[in-house]
Amino acid sequence: MNSSLRPFFEPTGIAIIGASTKPNKLSYGILENLVKGGFQGGIYPVNPKGGEILGVPVYAHVKDVPDPVDLAIIVLPVEMTLTTLQECADRGIRNAVIITSGFKEVGGAGAALENQVLSFAREHGMRIIGPNCVGVMNMKTGMNATFIKGMPEKGPIAFISQSGAIFGGVVDLIIESKVGFSRFASMGNEMDVSEAEMIEYFGEDPEVGVIAVYLEGAQNGPRFMEAARKISKKKPIVLLKAGKSNAGAQAVSSHTGSLAGEYTAYQAVFEQTGVIEVQTLDALINTAWALGVQPLPAGNNVAIATNAGGAAALLADELAKNGYTLARISPEIQAELRTRLNPSAQVANPVDMLGQAEPQDYAWSLANLIKEPAVDVLVPILVPQALVDTLGVAKAWVEAAQQTEKTMLTCLVGERSTREANAFLNASGVPVFRFPEQIGTVLGGMRKFARFRERPPFTPVKVEDIDAETAKVVLHQALGKVALGEFETRQLLEAYGIANVPGGLAKEEAEAIQIAEQIGYPVVIKIAAEEILHKSEAGGIRLNLRNAEELRVAYQEMLSHITQQFPEAQVIGVMVEKMAPKGQEVIVGMRRDATFGPMLMFGMGGVLVEQIKDISFKVAPISEEDIDDMLASTIAGKLLAGYRGAAKGDIAAVKDVIARLSQLALDFPEIAEVEINPLIVYPEGQGALALDSRAILKH
């Protein structure tokens, strides 16, 4: 465990610097929470006026604060931050939460000050949460070092929030629900301590069973990947990402770039690292809570016991979306169920006991469903009725849950008449949800975590027989260029062991004929100009030229067309290439994401790639399992695998190309994008050839 973060959650004493006697001030709220929350460590308000607040002595200066003290909560005007940190350093306080705003989030002088504060903290070995944050909580010790009113129940969830408002909203939402939390961390601007470091810390904290994260943006993409991949093997990370739209993505020149927005990179990272992404705030809380208190499903077969067929139908739909099925209940269990249930009850699954189902009906149904080997998950549902004892039903559910190791999630459809029963269920470690369709999402998250834990340890793919020096020379010669045409991109690919269709660059007609005769007819010619990357759309390709005369005519016609239509284009020549035998066309590309780095792409290739959008992305470095996932998740990959008895494509060759392109991107960060489209894949054992390629350089 990172001991430098421990004082944020297990301090021996806390100095509240800027403490106020006014109840409407944030610092007063923080002090009140610490005093009334039961925190047993030292509580030291600091204010030059001295005196007393809430019966606690106030110290005029940080240097006057007695031992023990190892955490400062700073609630002062922004311009006083550096001086205050100096005083903390002199006092020996190495951890501080800066509540104050007015830093990077306002830009200009605020951003400059934040950089100064960070430099000071690094020089003095200090750790900072914030600035512009709400604070931290530890439910076990009763430490509420925030200005948020109230504390949740003790439980397994640690919550990391980049938004103070979301932090406060979650506390208010769950405070009466008996959903239990262990730690809360409001991260603010993440000047020093980042969400990745907090994930690592909570991953090692024995009081934390599951980590919930509200994320707007990762501070350090590779660090986030490393932390998430490591911790997801031990504890579930449930995450809600805000800012999903790609409206901020700039227009780019390649298919790969246009299809790979910023959120696409996050999605790829979450898949690769086992992070369970959810789409709503309630799903964040619900999924984390279920993972924190219930065993993982042993399989994907669910049994429903309900008093309402409509609610069961809604649940069944969501179960199917999330990879679950309704378990088959054996005739013997069905017969046993009938012995005590309403004669009109349905017992096949869902077990529908009808509207007047009583606690004993649920107890009987669940006891028998627990005995059914085909059942992995139990989901009792109650839509409250006027004559039904809702709390009694909840007690029957809890008793059943205590008799089994099977996963149990419950649903009380309502609010006004279910509050007491809801609290009882959650307090007993049996998650309860208001809407049946919420349960499918939760079970989907549980299934994802179970599957990720079963994956082998991450091992980056390794490629051999690369010539990085040649690639370096090609890129050096291209200094000052924004785009590399096919001629230069071919050289990069060949240096990294990716086979191109035979051919070469001709700067005049005679040279084009000479190349064609060397490689053999029929040939294709393509315009080579930095400004023209999409050659098909520009009319810069001529196919199936069978002899020198056809080549000569096509050469002249194409150059004339390009000169007229694109007078600004700097034509460097014409690529002459062998007409390749037909095969399956796929696209393999890379776009460098600003946060996470090289993002690899695979999918159906050709001129319709943006319309078909059969694509999969992974962020480098990638493993063999990652590449397998890319192929398995696309139509292109399924076709290569021999869809419906068709001949298999050379999957090994495709995987090798992806691995080599990944290594090229890792070795040369100056490459912003590179694309092979199409990569022609031949039958199994016959390889793959790059027919066209291009690259974009960082500028």
ZAMARGU-4260 file (C-alpha; in steps of 0.2 Angstrom, whole numbers, plus 5000, padded with zeros to 4 digits):
<rodrens>
0) 5000/5000/5000 | 5006/5018/4996 | 5009/5024/5014 | 5010/5042/5008 | 4991/5042/5005
5) 4987/5034/5022 | 4985/5050/5032 | 4971/5056/5020 | 4960/5042/5027 | 4969/5037/5044
10) 4975/5053/5051 | 4980/5054/5069 | 4976/5073/5069 | 4968/5085/5057 | 4971/5104/5056
15) 4957/5114/5048 | 4966/5129/5042 | 4954/5144/5039 | 4941/5137/5052 | 4927/5150/5054
20) 4914/5153/5067 | 4901/5156/5054 | 4889/5141/5051 | 4887/5146/5033 | 4906/5144/5029
25) 4913/5128/5022 | 4926/5127/5035 | 4913/5127/5049 | 4904/5113/5040 | 4920/5103/5040
30) 4924/5106/5058 | 4906/5102/5063 | 4907/5085/5053 | 4923/5080/5062 | 4917/5084/5079
35) 4899/5076/5077 | 4905/5062/5066 | 4914/5053/5080 | 4932/5055/5073 | 4943/5050/5088
40) 4959/5059/5082 | 4965/5076/5086 | 4954/5090/5079 | 4963/5107/5077 | 4954/5122/5070
45) 4967/5136/5065 | 4962/5154/5064 | 4973/5170/5069 | 4958/5176/5080 | 4960/5160/5091
50) 4945/5157/5103 | 4934/5142/5102 | 4922/5134/5089 | 4909/5120/5094 | 4919/5118/5110
55) 4935/5115/5102 | 4950/5127/5105 | 4956/5137/5090 | 4975/5139/5087 | 4981/5155/5080
60) 4995/5147/5069 | 4998/5130/5061 | 5015/5130/5071 | 5005/5131/5087 | 4995/5115/5083
65) 5000/5101/5096 | 5004/5083/5091 | 4997/5072/5084 | 4993/5080/5067 | 4997/5073/5050
70) 4983/5080/5039 | 4979/5098/5034 | 4962/5103/5027 | 4965/5120/5019 | 4950/5132/5017
75) 4958/5149/5013 | 4958/5162/4999 | 4968/5155/4984 | 4982/5167/4986 | 4986/5161/5003
80) 4989/5143/4998 | 5008/5143/4995 | 5011/5152/5012 | 5000/5140/5021 | 5009/5125/5013
85) 5025/5132/5019 | 5018/5133/5036 | 5012/5115/5035 | 5029/5109/5029 | 5038/5118/5043
90) 5026/5110/5056 | 5029/5093/5048 | 5012/5090/5040 | 5015/5081/5024 | 4997/5078/5018
95) 4985/5092/5013 | 4967/5093/5006 | 4965/5109/4997 | 4946/5113/4997 | 4949/5131/4989
100) 4945/5134/4971 | 4952/5146/4959 | 4966/5136/4952 | 4968/5127/4935 | 4949/5127/4932
105) 4949/5146/4930 | 4964/5146/4919 | 4977/5160/4917 | 4984/5165/4934 | 4975/5151/4943
110) 4983/5138/4932 | 5000/5146/4935 | 4998/5146/4954 | 4993/5127/4953 | 5009/5123/4945
115) 5019/5133/4958 | 5009/5124/4972 | 5013/5107/4964 | 5032/5111/4962 | 5032/5116/4981
120) 5023/5100/4986 | 5036/5089/4976 | 5051/5099/4983 | 5045/5096/5001 | 5038/5078/4999
125) 5020/5083/5002 | 5005/5074/4995 | 4990/5085/4990 | 4972/5080/4986 | 4963/5094/4976
130) 4962/5109/4975 | 4944/5113/4971 | 4937/5098/4980 | 4925/5093/4993 | 4937/5082/5005
135) 4938/5064/5011 | 4928/5052/5022 | 4932/5036/5031 | 4916/5028/5037 | 4925/5016/5048
140) 4933/5029/5059 | 4919/5042/5058 | 4930/5054/5049 | 4920/5066/5038 | 4933/5079/5032
145) 4921/5087/5020 | 4907/5100/5021 | 4894/5087/5015 | 4880/5084/5027 | 4879/5066/5034
150) 4889/5050/5032 | 4884/5034/5023 | 4883/5017/5032 | 4899/5007/5034 | 4901/4995/5020
155) 4913/4989/5006 | 4912/5003/4993 | 4926/5016/4991 | 4920/5030/4980 | 4932/5041/4969
160) 4924/5056/4962 | 4932/5070/4950 | 4916/5080/4954 | 4912/5087/4971 | 4894/5089/4966
165) 4892/5071/4961 | 4901/5066/4978 | 4888/5076/4988 | 4874/5070/4977 | 4879/5052/4980
170) 4880/5054/4999 | 4862/5062/4999 | 4855/5048/4988 | 4861/5033/4998 | 4862/5040/5016
175) 4845/5032/5021 | 4846/5017/5010 | 4859/5007/5021 | 4870/5005/5006 | 4887/5004/5014
180) 4903/5013/5010 | 4921/5013/5017 | 4929/5028/5009 | 4925/5043/4999 | 4938/5054/4990
185) 4934/5070/4981 | 4948/5072/4969 | 4945/5090/4962 | 4959/5096/4950 | 4970/5081/4954
190) 4985/5092/4955 | 4995/5079/4963 | 4986/5063/4969 | 4977/5056/4953 | 4962/5044/4951
195) 4975/5031/4946 | 4985/5032/4962 | 4969/5032/4972 | 4963/5016/4963 | 4979/5008/4968
200) 4978/5013/4986 | 4960/5007/4988 | 4965/4991/4979 | 4977/4987/4993 | 4966/4994/5007
205) 4958/4979/5016 | 4943/4989/5021 | 4938/4991/5003 | 4929/4978/4994 | 4924/4987/4978
210) 4929/5003/4970 | 4917/5015/4962 | 4923/5029/4951 | 4915/5044/4943 | 4928/5049/4930
215) 4928/5064/4918 | 4946/5062/4911 | 4961/5051/4916 | 4976/5062/4921 | 4989/5050/4915
220) 4982/5037/4903 | 4996/5024/4904 | 4996/5025/4923 | 4977/5023/4924 | 4978/5007/4913
225) 4992/5000/4923 | 4983/5003/4940 | 4966/4997/4933 | 4973/4981/4925 | 4982/4977/4941
230) 4968/4980/4954 | 4954/4973/4943 | 4962/4956/4945 | 4958/4958/4964 | 4944/4970/4966
235) 4930/4976/4955 | 4931/4994/4948 | 4914/5001/4943 | 4916/5017/4933 | 4904/5030/4926
240) 4912/5040/4912 | 4906/5058/4909 | 4910/5067/4893 | 4907/5053/4881 | 4903/5063/4865
245) 4917/5065/4852 | 4912/5083/4848 | 4929/5089/4854 | 4938/5077/4842 | 4947/5086/4827
250) 4944/5082/4809 | 4957/5069/4804 | 4963/5063/4787 | 4962/5044/4789 | 4947/5032/4791
255) 4955/5026/4807 | 4956/5044/4814 | 4938/5048/4809 | 4931/5033/4818 | 4942/5034/4834
260) 4936/5047/4845 | 4942/5051/4862 | 4928/5041/4871 | 4932/5026/4860 | 4949/5025/4868
265) 4941/5025/4885 | 4930/5011/4880 | 4945/5001/4874 | 4954/5004/4890 | 4940/4999/4901
270) 4938/4982/4891 | 4956/4979/4891 | 4959/4982/4910 | 4943/4974/4917 | 4934/4990/4922
275) 4916/4988/4923 | 4909/5003/4914 | 4891/5008/4918 | 4880/5022/4909 | 4870/5030/4924
280) 4874/5035/4942 | 4861/5023/4949 | 4870/5009/4939 | 4886/5014/4947 | 4879/5013/4965
285) 4869/4997/4961 | 4883/4987/4953 | 4896/4992/4966 | 4884/4987/4980 | 4880/4970/4973
290) 4898/4966/4969 | 4902/4972/4987 | 4890/4961/4996 | 4885/4946/4985 | 4895/4931/4979
295) 4898/4931/4960 | 4886/4921/4949 | 4893/4903/4947 | 4884/4903/4930 | 4872/4913/4919
300) 4856/4904/4924 | 4843/4915/4933 | 4827/4910/4943 | 4814/4923/4946 | 4801/4922/4960
305) 4788/4935/4958 | 4770/4941/4961 | 4769/4951/4945 | 4772/4944/4928 | 4775/4961/4920
310) 4789/4964/4931 | 4797/4947/4927 | 4795/4950/4909 | 4805/4967/4910 | 4818/4958/4920
315) 4819/4943/4907 | 4822/4956/4893 | 4837/4964/4902 | 4844/4947/4907 | 4845/4942/4889
320) 4854/4958/4884 | 4867/4955/4898 | 4871/4936/4894 | 4859/4928/4906 | 4845/4915/4903
325) 4831/4909/4913 | 4835/4893/4921 | 4826/4877/4917 | 4817/4871/4933 | 4816/4852/4934
330) 4799/4843/4935 | 4803/4838/4953 | 4806/4855/4959 | 4790/4861/4950 | 4780/4848/4958
335) 4786/4852/4975 | 4782/4871/4972 | 4764/4866/4968 | 4761/4858/4984 | 4760/4875/4994
340) 4758/4888/4981 | 4741/4895/4974 | 4734/4882/4962 | 4734/4895/4948 | 4753/4899/4951
345) 4765/4897/4937 | 4780/4886/4942 | 4791/4884/4927 | 4802/4900/4929 | 4797/4914/4932
350) 4789/4907/4947 | 4773/4918/4947 | 4764/4916/4964 | 4751/4929/4958 | 4747/4946/4966
355) 4742/4940/4984 | 4759/4931/4987 | 4763/4931/5006 | 4780/4930/5014 | 4778/4911/5016
360) 4775/4909/4998 | 4792/4918/4994 | 4800/4907/5007 | 4794/4891/5000 | 4798/4896/4982
365) 4816/4902/4986 | 4819/4887/4997 | 4815/4875/4982 | 4824/4886/4969 | 4840/4886/4980
370) 4840/4867/4979 | 4839/4867/4960 | 4856/4864/4953 | 4852/4873/4937 | 4850/4889/4946
375) 4865/4901/4948 | 4856/4917/4953 | 4840/4921/4962 | 4829/4936/4959 | 4813/4938/4970
380) 4802/4952/4964 | 4788/4960/4974 | 4776/4973/4967 | 4768/4979/4984 | 4749/4975/4986
385) 4737/4982/4999 | 4736/4966/5009 | 4754/4960/5007 | 4767/4962/5022 | 4781/4970/5012
390) 4793/4970/5027 | 4788/4952/5030 | 4792/4947/5012 | 4809/4956/5014 | 4813/4946/5029
395) 4809/4930/5020 | 4821/4935/5006 | 4835/4938/5019 | 4832/4922/5027 | 4833/4913/5011
400) 4849/4922/5006 | 4857/4917/5022 | 4854/4899/5017 | 4864/4899/5001 | 4880/4904/4992
405) 4870/4908/4976 | 4869/4926/4971 | 4853/4935/4976 | 4847/4951/4970 | 4830/4958/4974
410) 4817/4970/4968 | 4804/4980/4977 | 4794/4990/4963 | 4789/5005/4973 | 4795/5019/4985
415) 4782/5025/4997 | 4778/5008/5004 | 4795/5000/5002 | 4807/5011/5012 | 4808/5001/5028
420) 4810/4985/5018 | 4823/4992/5007 | 4833/4998/5021 | 4831/4981/5030 | 4837/4971/5014
425) 4852/4982/5011 | 4857/4982/5029 | 4857/4963/5028 | 4868/4963/5013 | 4854/4958/5001
430) 4854/4972/4987 | 4837/4978/4982 | 4832/4988/4967 | 4817/4999/4963 | 4815/4993/4945
435) 4817/4975/4938 | 4827/4981/4923 | 4841/4988/4934 | 4846/4970/4939 | 4851/4965/4921
440) 4864/4978/4921 | 4870/4974/4938 | 4872/4955/4934 | 4881/4960/4917 | 4894/4969/4928
445) 4896/4955/4939 | 4899/4943/4925 | 4912/4954/4917 | 4922/4955/4933 | 4921/4936/4935
450) 4927/4934/4917 | 4941/4946/4918 | 4948/4937/4934 | 4949/4921/4924 | 4960/4929/4910
455) 4978/4925/4910 | 4990/4939/4917 | 4994/4953/4904 | 5009/4949/4893 | 5012/4962/4879
460) 5015/4954/4862 | 5033/4953/4856 | 5038/4954/4838 | 5055/4950/4830 | 5064/4954/4814
465) 5061/4973/4814 | 5072/4986/4808 | 5069/5001/4818 | 5084/5010/4811 | 5077/5010/4794
470) 5061/5016/4800 | 5070/5030/4809 | 5079/5036/4793 | 5062/5036/4784 | 5054/5047/4797
475) 5069/5058/4798 | 5068/5061/4780 | 5050/5066/4782 | 5053/5080/4794 | 5042/5094/4791
480) 5029/5084/4782 | 5011/5081/4789 | 5007/5066/4779 | 5016/5052/4772 | 5010/5044/4756
485) 5010/5026/4752 | 5028/5026/4746 | 5035/5031/4762 | 5023/5022/4773 | 5027/5006/4763
490) 5045/5008/4769 | 5040/5009/4787 | 5029/4994/4786 | 5042/4984/4777 | 5055/4989/4791
495) 5043/4981/4803 | 5040/4965/4794 | 5023/4969/4786 | 5022/4963/4768 | 5017/4975/4754
500) 5011/4970/4737 | 5026/4971/4725 | 5029/4988/4717 | 5038/5004/4717 | 5038/5023/4714
505) 5039/5029/4696 | 5043/5047/4693 | 5041/5046/4674 | 5031/5036/4662 | 5046/5025/4656
510) 5051/5021/4674 | 5033/5015/4677 | 5034/5003/4662 | 5051/4997/4669 | 5044/4993/4686
515) 5028/4985/4678 | 5039/4973/4668 | 5050/4969/4683 | 5035/4964/4694 | 5024/4957/4680
520) 5007/4962/4673 | 4993/4965/4676 | 4997/4981/4687 | 4988/4995/4696 | 4994/5013/4697
525) 4991/5025/4710 | 4995/5044/4712 | 5008/5048/4724 | 5005/5066/4732 | 5006/5071/4750
530) 4990/5081/4748 | 4980/5067/4741 | 4977/5053/4754 | 4960/5046/4748 | 4966/5041/4731
535) 4950/5032/4726 | 4939/5047/4729 | 4951/5059/4719 | 4952/5048/4704 | 4970/5043/4707
540) 4969/5024/4704 | 4969/5014/4688 | 4967/4995/4690 | 4971/4979/4680 | 4983/4987/4667
545) 4988/4972/4656 | 5002/4978/4646 | 5014/4993/4642 | 5001/5002/4631 | 4987/5001/4643
550) 4999/5007/4657 | 5005/5022/4646 | 4987/5028/4642 | 4982/5026/4660 | 4997/5035/4666
555) 4994/5050/4655 | 4975/5051/4658 | 4978/5050/4677 | 4991/5063/4678 | 4981/5075/4667
560) 4965/5072/4678 | 4975/5075/4694 | 4983/5091/4687 | 4966/5098/4682 | 4956/5094/4698
565) 4970/5096/4711 | 4982/5110/4704 | 4989/5113/4722 | 4994/5095/4724 | 5013/5091/4724
570) 5014/5075/4713 | 5030/5066/4717 | 5026/5051/4705 | 5015/5036/4703 | 5015/5020/4713
575) 5016/5005/4701 | 5010/4989/4710 | 5006/4971/4705 | 4988/4967/4704 | 4986/4956/4719
580) 4975/4940/4719 | 4958/4943/4728 | 4956/4939/4746 | 4946/4946/4761 | 4949/4965/4763
585) 4951/4971/4781 | 4958/4987/4788 | 4972/4988/4801 | 4976/5005/4808 | 4982/5016/4822
590) 4978/5033/4829 | 4987/5040/4844 | 4975/5046/4857 | 4980/5061/4867 | 4977/5052/4884
595) 4981/5034/4882 | 4993/5033/4867 | 4993/5021/4852 | 4975/5015/4848 | 4975/5000/4836
600) 4960/4997/4825 | 4954/4981/4815 | 4938/4978/4805 | 4931/4976/4788 | 4941/4985/4775
605) 4939/4994/4758 | 4931/5010/4752 | 4915/5007/4763 | 4924/5006/4780 | 4916/5022/4787
610) 4899/5016/4782 | 4900/4998/4788 | 4909/5003/4804 | 4913/4985/4808 | 4928/4990/4819
615) 4936/4986/4835 | 4949/4996/4845 | 4963/4992/4858 | 4976/5003/4866 | 4994/4998/4865
620) 5003/4989/4872 | 4992/4974/4868 | 4992/4956/4872 | 4988/4941/4862 | 4971/4940/4871
625) 4968/4958/4866 | 4971/4954/4847 | 4960/4939/4849 | 4946/4950/4856 | 4948/4962/4841
630) 4945/4949/4829 | 4931/4940/4838 | 4921/4956/4840 | 4920/4960/4822 | 4911/4953/4806
635) 4928/4954/4798 | 4936/4942/4811 | 4921/4930/4810 | 4923/4929/4791 | 4941/4925/4793
640) 4937/4911/4806 | 4927/4902/4792 | 4909/4909/4794 | 4896/4895/4790 | 4909/4883/4783
645) 4918/4895/4772 | 4937/4893/4770 | 4947/4901/4784 | 4958/4916/4781 | 4976/4917/4788
650) 4971/4923/4805 | 4989/4921/4811 | 4995/4933/4798 | 4983/4946/4802 | 4987/4945/4821
655) 5005/4947/4816 | 5002/4963/4806 | 4992/4970/4821 | 5006/4966/4833 | 5019/4974/4822
660) 5009/4989/4819 | 5007/4991/4838 | 5026/4990/4840 | 5029/5003/4827 | 5017/5015/4835
665) 5025/5012/4852 | 5043/5014/4845 | 5039/5030/4836 | 5028/5042/4845 | 5030/5055/4831
670) 5018/5044/4821 | 5000/5051/4824 | 4991/5039/4813 | 4995/5025/4801 | 4983/5014/4791
675) 4983/4999/4780 | 4967/4998/4770 | 4965/4986/4763 | 4975/4972/4770 | 4971/4958/4759
680) 4970/4941/4768 | 4973/4925/4759 | 4967/4907/4764 | 4975/4900/4780 | 4994/4898/4778
685) 4995/4910/4763 | 4998/4926/4772 | 4992/4944/4770 | 4997/4959/4759 | 4996/4978/4762
690) 4988/4985/4746 | 4987/5003/4752 | 4994/5013/4766 | 4996/5030/4773 | 5002/5039/4789
695) 5000/5056/4797 | 5014/5063/4808 | 5012/5073/4824 | 5013/5092/4821
</rodrens>
